[in-house]
Amino acid sequence: MCVIDPKLILLDLDAPNRDTALEKMADALDQANRLNDKVGYLQAVHEREAEFSTAFEGGVAIPHGKTDCAKCSSVVFARLKQPIIWDNESEEEPVSLIFLLAIPECEKGEGHLRILSSLATSIMEEQFVQGLRQSTRVEDAYALLKNIG
């Protein structure tokens, strides 16, 4: 199973805040049968976010949950309809692109780092980020994202 597939790409997601965005993205994971327990998974994501913000410069956030509530390593991508303030302590610009990772405990070392490394390298490329910001179709975004992980 691929880390990402077209069902996990949400273009122009309408979410007024971080928690709503995460909830809708977790719904996509759940509907794609990639979670054992959506509530437990979201709890792991929120616990990780409480430790340290996952928002970065450029309006990108990479929240993640490492838990057995995830069946397999997966990434949900969302481009928000309107940018949001990620957290009150972050001084980063508002977030408009979110990559939500679901990592099973058994893959939390190598698998997690491989996906994060791939994402970090990709978001440093202006062409990649611009392509995601300008994609009008899920297929276009998937062409950019399919090699992550």
C-alpha positions in Angstrom: 0.0 0.0 0.0 1.3 3.4 -0.9 1.9 6.0 1.7 -0.4 8.4 -0.1 -3.2 7.9 -2.7 -5.7 10.2 -4.3 -8.3 9.6 -1.5 -5.8 11.2 0.9 -5.5 14.5 -1.0 -7.9 17.2 0.1 -7.8 20.4 -2.0 -9.4 23.6 -0.8 -10.3 22.1 2.6 -12.6 24.4 4.6 -11.3 24.5 8.2 -11.4 27.5 10.4 -8.7 26.2 12.8 -6.1 23.5 13.3 -8.3 21.1 15.3 -11.0 21.1 12.6 -8.4 20.6 9.9 -6.9 17.7 11.8 -10.3 16.1 12.4 -11.2 16.3 8.7 -7.9 14.9 7.7 -8.2 12.0 10.2 -11.6 11.3 8.7 -10.0 10.8 5.3 -7.5 8.3 6.9 -10.4 6.5 8.6 -12.5 6.4 5.4 -9.5 5.0 3.6 -9.3 2.2 6.2 -5.8 3.3 7.4 -6.7 3.7 11.1 -7.6 1.2 13.8 -8.9 4.0 16.1 -9.5 7.5 14.9 -10.0 9.0 18.4 -6.8 7.4 19.7 -4.9 8.5 16.6 -6.1 12.2 17.0 -5.1 12.0 20.7 -1.5 11.0 19.6 -1.4 13.9 17.1 -2.6 16.4 19.7 -0.1 15.1 22.3 2.8 15.5 19.8 1.6 19.0 18.8 1.5 20.0 22.5 5.2 19.1 22.8 6.4 21.3 19.9 4.6 23.0 17.0 4.9 21.3 13.6 4.3 24.5 11.7 7.2 25.7 9.5 8.0 28.7 7.5 6.3 28.9 4.1 2.9 28.2 5.5 3.5 24.5 5.9 2.7 22.2 8.8 3.6 18.5 9.2 1.7 17.1 12.2 2.0 13.5 13.0 1.0 10.7 15.3 3.1 7.6 16.0 0.7 5.1 17.4 -0.7 1.6 16.8 -4.0 3.4 16.1 -2.5 3.7 12.6 -2.7 0.5 10.5 0.1 1.6 8.1 2.3 4.6 7.3 0.2 7.2 5.6 0.2 10.8 4.6 -2.9 13.0 4.1 -2.3 16.2 2.2 -4.6 19.2 2.6 -4.5 22.6 0.9 -6.7 24.9 3.0 -9.2 27.2 1.4 -8.1 29.9 3.8 -4.8 29.9 5.8 -5.1 29.4 9.6 -3.0 30.3 12.6 -1.5 27.0 13.6 -1.0 27.7 17.3 -0.9 30.7 19.5 2.7 30.2 20.4 4.0 29.9 16.9 5.5 32.9 15.2 5.3 31.3 11.8 3.1 32.6 9.1 -0.4 31.2 8.8 -0.6 27.6 7.5 -2.2 26.7 4.2 -0.5 23.4 3.4 -0.8 20.5 5.8 0.9 17.0 5.6 -0.7 14.8 8.3 1.4 11.6 9.0 0.1 8.4 10.5 2.8 6.1 11.6 2.3 2.7 13.4 4.6 2.2 16.4 6.4 -0.6 14.7 7.5 1.9 11.9 8.2 4.9 14.1 12.0 4.9 13.6 13.0 4.2 10.0 9.6 4.6 8.3 8.8 7.9 10.1 12.2 9.4 9.3 12.1 8.3 5.7 8.7 10.1 5.2 9.8 13.2 7.1 13.1 13.4 5.2 11.2 13.0 1.9 8.7 15.7 2.8 11.4 18.1 4.1 13.4 17.8 0.9 10.3 18.3 -1.2 9.0 21.4 0.6 12.3 23.0 0.2 11.7 23.0 -3.6 9.7 26.0 -4.7 8.4 24.2 -7.7 6.9 21.4 -5.5 5.2 23.9 -3.2 3.9 26.1 -6.0 2.6 23.0 -7.8 0.6 22.0 -4.7 -0.7 25.6 -4.2 -1.8 25.8 -7.9 -3.2 22.3 -8.5 -6.7 22.4 -9.6 -7.2 18.6 -9.7 -6.4 15.9 -7.2 -4.6 14.0 -10.0 -2.2 17.0 -10.4 -1.4 17.1 -6.7 -1.0 13.3 -6.6 1.6 13.4 -9.4 3.7 15.7 -7.1 3.1 13.7 -3.9 3.2 10.0 -5.1 6.9 9.6 -4.4 6.8 10.7 -0.8 7.9 8.0 1.6 
